[in-house]
Structures are given as C-alpha cells and as structure tokens.
Amino acid sequence: MLTGAPDGTLLRVRVTPGARKSEIAGEAGGRLRVRLQAPPVEGKANRELTKFIAKNLGLKKNRVSLAGGEKSREKTLLLEGLDLPEARKRLKSALDEE
C-alpha cells in the first residue's frame, strides 16, 4: 500500500466514487479503500480524494498529488515530503480512527 519514493511516499488506493459520505473503508488487495462522496465526472473525485487524504494524514493539500490512475478506480498518490516511516505511522492512525 505504501512505497518509498525519492520525493516522498507513494500510496496506492482503490476509490469508490458516489458514496453517501467520504470515508476510509479499510484495506484490500494491498490498497487503501476510500469511499468518496464526489461523482466520477470532470475530475471531481480525484480532487476530493487528494483533499481527503491530505486532511486524514495531516498534510497540506498541495503535498498530495495524483501520480497514476487518473481515470481508474485504482490510483497512486504521491505524498510529497513525507518519508515512509512517518507515512506508515499517520496511515495507521487514520485507519484506527475510522
């Protein structure tokens, strides 16, 4: 789910757009499962995903960007400036809160 990268950490997610509310739904298949309230049109779900992950991991919105899977349910996010051990710690905390 998390992989180190030269400029931060990569987070692999599986997104379900159009949910009743945005929430972390656990993990499956080596990916973080995220339900998003936004519909999958005109990049709305992608924008909500980056904002949602930034909020849950305590990062500024501009530190989370889409690194792959723009038009797929399976996406990879770059958590810029966040090293792998700290990313694991924050993700564990976010999962425990859900």
Backbone torsions as a table, in degrees:
resi	resn	phi	psi	omega
1	MET	NA	-42.4	177.6
2	LEU	-112.9	138.8	178.7
3	THR	-139.0	138.0	176.9
4	GLY	-68.9	148.1	177.6
5	ALA	-138.8	159.4	-178.1
6	PRO	-56.7	-34.6	-176.6
7	ASP	-112.6	19.1	178.4
8	GLY	157.3	-137.5	-178.9
9	THR	-134.3	142.4	175.7
10	LEU	-97.7	133.4	178.7
11	LEU	-118.5	123.4	178.7
12	ARG	-94.8	129.7	-177.3
13	VAL	-131.1	155.8	170.3
14	ARG	-119.6	121.5	-172.2
15	VAL	-104.8	138.4	171.1
16	THR	-118.4	101.3	-179.7
17	PRO	-79.6	164.1	176.0
18	GLY	75.7	22.9	179.9
19	ALA	-78.7	168.0	179.3
20	ARG	-64.2	-39.5	175.8
21	LYS	-148.3	158.2	178.8
22	SER	-79.9	129.9	-179.0
23	GLU	-162.1	158.1	172.1
24	ILE	-84.4	129.4	-175.1
25	ALA	-111.0	26.1	178.5
26	GLY	95.3	-154.1	179.3
27	GLU	-137.5	149.5	179.1
28	ALA	-159.0	138.7	176.6
29	GLY	59.8	32.8	179.1
30	GLY	74.4	17.3	179.7
31	ARG	-131.4	149.2	172.6
32	LEU	-76.7	128.6	178.6
33	ARG	-93.2	126.9	-178.7
34	VAL	-129.5	127.9	173.1
35	ARG	-98.1	133.3	-179.0
36	LEU	-120.5	140.3	178.6
37	GLN	-72.4	-29.6	-176.3
38	ALA	-68.0	146.3	176.2
39	PRO	-78.3	157.8	-178.4
40	PRO	-84.4	52.1	179.9
41	VAL	-126.5	141.8	174.8
42	GLU	51.8	33.0	176.0
43	GLY	75.7	8.3	-178.5
44	LYS	-62.2	-43.5	-179.5
45	ALA	-65.9	-38.6	178.7
46	ASN	-63.6	-42.8	179.1
47	ARG	-65.3	-42.4	179.2
48	GLU	-66.2	-37.9	179.6
49	LEU	-60.1	-48.0	-178.4
50	THR	-64.6	-40.5	178.3
51	LYS	-66.0	-42.3	-178.4
52	PHE	-64.0	-46.4	179.7
53	ILE	-65.9	-42.2	178.1
54	ALA	-57.7	-46.1	-179.3
55	LYS	-62.5	-45.7	-176.8
56	ASN	-71.1	-24.5	179.7
57	LEU	-103.5	4.7	177.0
58	GLY	69.2	38.2	178.9
59	LEU	-114.7	158.6	172.0
60	LYS	-71.4	148.8	-177.1
61	LYS	-56.7	-35.7	-177.5
62	ASN	-76.4	-2.8	177.9
63	ARG	-92.4	-4.2	179.1
64	VAL	-118.1	122.8	-179.8
65	SER	-138.1	157.8	179.3
66	LEU	-79.3	121.0	-179.8
67	ALA	-102.6	-12.6	179.5
68	GLY	-176.7	154.1	176.3
69	GLY	84.3	33.4	-176.3
70	GLU	-51.7	-39.6	-176.6
71	LYS	-112.2	20.5	-178.6
72	SER	-118.1	160.3	173.8
73	ARG	-74.1	-27.0	178.6
74	GLU	-94.4	115.8	-173.3
75	LYS	-125.2	159.8	173.0
76	THR	-123.6	128.4	179.6
77	LEU	-109.8	143.3	173.2
78	LEU	-99.2	121.8	175.6
79	LEU	-98.4	90.3	-171.2
80	GLU	-69.2	132.3	176.5
81	GLY	77.9	6.9	-180.0
82	LEU	-111.5	115.5	-178.6
83	ASP	-75.5	163.6	-172.7
84	LEU	-58.7	-47.4	-179.9
85	PRO	-61.3	-40.9	179.1
86	GLU	-68.3	-37.9	177.9
87	ALA	-62.7	-42.1	178.0
88	ARG	-61.1	-44.0	-179.4
89	LYS	-62.1	-46.8	-178.9
90	ARG	-67.8	-38.7	179.1
91	LEU	-66.2	-41.9	177.7
92	LYS	-59.9	-42.9	178.1
93	SER	-62.4	-43.3	179.2
94	ALA	-64.5	-38.7	179.1
95	LEU	-69.3	-36.3	179.9
96	ASP	-68.0	-30.1	-179.9
97	GLU	-73.2	-28.3	-176.1
98	GLU	-75.0	NA	NA
